[in-house]
Amino acid sequence: MDPVERVVLAFPGERPKVAAVTAVARRDPSAPPPPAVTPAAGAPSITDQPARLGELGQQGLPTPEEFAAAKAKAKLLGV
């Protein structure tokens, strides 16, 4: 029988739920570590993203808060 772990799932606005998750495979401690993940060539680094978001805001694109408000308004209007 596989070991079972209990995981609490909590989403905003919902009651927490407990889910049983079967541990299918556990990493062998004697196995070599997995290869490091490297970003794709030409992909922006995480340190470049705040500057890029600032540029997009200056171009008139909505902030995440403005987008969420517009999305909520459209949902209320049935659009």
KOLSELUM-511813 format. One line per 10 residues: number of its first residue (from 0); for each residue x, y, z of N, C-alpha, C. Coordinates in steps of 0.05 Angstrom, whole numbers, plus 5000, padded with zeros to 4 digits. Each point is the difference from the previous one (the first is absolute). Layout:
N
NUM = X,Y,Z,X,Y,Z,X,Y,Z; ...
***
This chain:
79
0 = 5017,4976,5000,4983,5024,5000,5018,5025,5000; 4993,5019,4983,5016,5025,4998,4994,5017,5024; 5021,5015,5010,4995,5018,5022,4982,5023,4990; 4984,5011,5017,4981,5021,4993,5008,5025,5017; 5001,5022,4987,5005,5026,5014,4975,5016,4999; 4995,5015,5021,4977,5018,5001,5009,5028,4993; 4987,5013,4982,5007,5027,4991,4976,5018,5004; 5004,5023,5011,4978,5019,5004,5001,5020,4976; 4977,5001,4986,4998,5019,4977,4982,5023,5009; 5010,5024,4998,4985,5024,5007,5002,5020,4978
10 = 4977,5006,4988,4999,5020,4978,4986,5024,5012; 5007,5024,4990,4987,5024,5010,4969,4999,4998; 4987,5006,5022,4971,5000,5001,4987,4973,5004; 5016,4979,5003,4989,4974,5004,5009,4988,5026; 4985,4981,5010,5008,4986,5024,5023,4981,4993; 5019,4997,5018,5022,4981,4995,4990,4971,4997; 5012,4985,4982,4992,4973,4994,5024,4982,5005; 4995,4977,5011,5022,4981,5004,4999,4979,4978; 5022,4996,4987,5001,4980,4978,5021,4979,5007; 4994,4976,4993,5019,4978,5004,5016,4997,4974
20 = 5026,5001,5003,5017,4998,4977,5017,4975,5003; 4999,4982,4981,5017,4976,5002,5028,5007,4990; 5019,4993,5016,5028,5005,4992,5008,4978,4980; 5002,5007,4975,5005,4980,4979,5030,4994,4999; 5016,5020,4999,5029,4995,4998,5015,5019,5018; 5018,4990,5014,5017,5017,5018,5028,4999,4988; 5013,5023,5001,5027,5001,4990,5019,4985,5018; 5017,4984,4988,5020,4984,5014,5022,5019,5009; 5005,5001,5027,5021,5019,5009,5028,4994,4989; 5005,4976,4991,5026,4994,4989,5002,5006,4971
30 = 4978,5007,4987,5000,5006,4971,5012,5028,4996; 5012,5004,4976,5012,5026,4994,4977,5021,4999; 5006,5026,5006,4980,5020,4998,4991,5005,4972; 4975,5009,4996,4990,5006,4973,5016,5023,4988; 5001,5002,4973,5015,5022,4988,4987,5027,5007; 5017,5020,5001,4990,5027,5006,4984,5011,4977; 4979,5015,5006,4983,5012,4980,5012,5027,4993; 5005,5003,4974,5011,5026,4990,4979,5013,4983; 4998,5027,5000,4981,5013,4983,5007,4997,4971; 4980,5001,4983,5004,4998,4971,5016,5024,4991
40 = 5014,4996,4978,5016,5022,4988,4981,5022,4992; 5006,5025,5007,4984,5022,4992,4977,5006,5019; 4996,4982,5020,4978,5004,5019,5009,5022,5020; 4981,5017,5008,5008,5021,5019,5006,4988,5027; 5019,5012,5014,5006,4990,5027,4980,5012,5020; 4999,4988,5023,4981,5010,5020,5006,5028,5009; 5026,5007,4998,5007,5028,5008,4992,5020,4979; 4995,4992,4976,4992,5018,4978,4970,5005,5000; 4985,4982,5013,4970,5001,4998,4988,5025,5013; 5010,5010,5024,4988,5024,5011,5003,5024,4981
50 = 5023,5003,4988,5005,5022,4981,4981,4997,4976; 4996,4976,4991,4982,4996,4977,4972,5006,5007; 4991,4993,5024,4973,5006,5009,4996,5030,5002; 5021,5014,5010,4998,5030,5001,4997,5012,4973; 5015,4990,4980,4998,5009,4972,4972,4996,4990; 4988,4976,5005,4973,4994,4990,4980,5019,5013; 5003,5006,5025,4982,5019,5014,5001,5027,4988; 5024,5009,4992,5003,5027,4987,4988,5000,4973; 4997,4977,4987,4988,4998,4974,4969,5000,5002; 4990,4999,5024,4971,5001,5003,4987,4974,5005
60 = 5015,4978,5002,4988,4974,5005,4991,4999,5029; 4978,4986,5005,4989,4999,5028,5018,4985,5019; 4999,5008,5025,5014,4985,5021,4983,4975,5006; 5011,4981,5014,4985,4976,5007,4974,5007,5016; 5001,5020,5017,4977,5009,5015,4978,5011,4981; 5009,5017,4981,4981,5012,4981,4988,4978,4982; 5017,4981,4992,4989,4978,4984,4979,4984,5015; 5006,4994,5026,4981,4984,5016,4974,5015,5003; 5002,5027,5004,4975,5016,5003,4984,5000,4974; 5013,5002,4977,4987,5000,4975,4987,4973,4994
70 = 5014,4978,5008,4990,4973,4997,4975,4996,5017; 5001,5010,5025,4977,4997,5018,4976,5016,4989; 5005,5024,4989,4979,5016,4989,4987,4986,4976; 5017,4989,4983,4989,4986,4976,4984,4976,5009; 5008,4986,5021,4985,4977,5010,4972,5009,5009; 5000,5023,5015,4974,5010,5010,4981,5008,4977; 5012,5011,4979,4985,5009,4977,4992,4977,4981; 5012,4976,5005,4994,4977,4983,5014,5001,4974; 5022,5014,4998,5015,5002,4975,5020,4977,4998
***
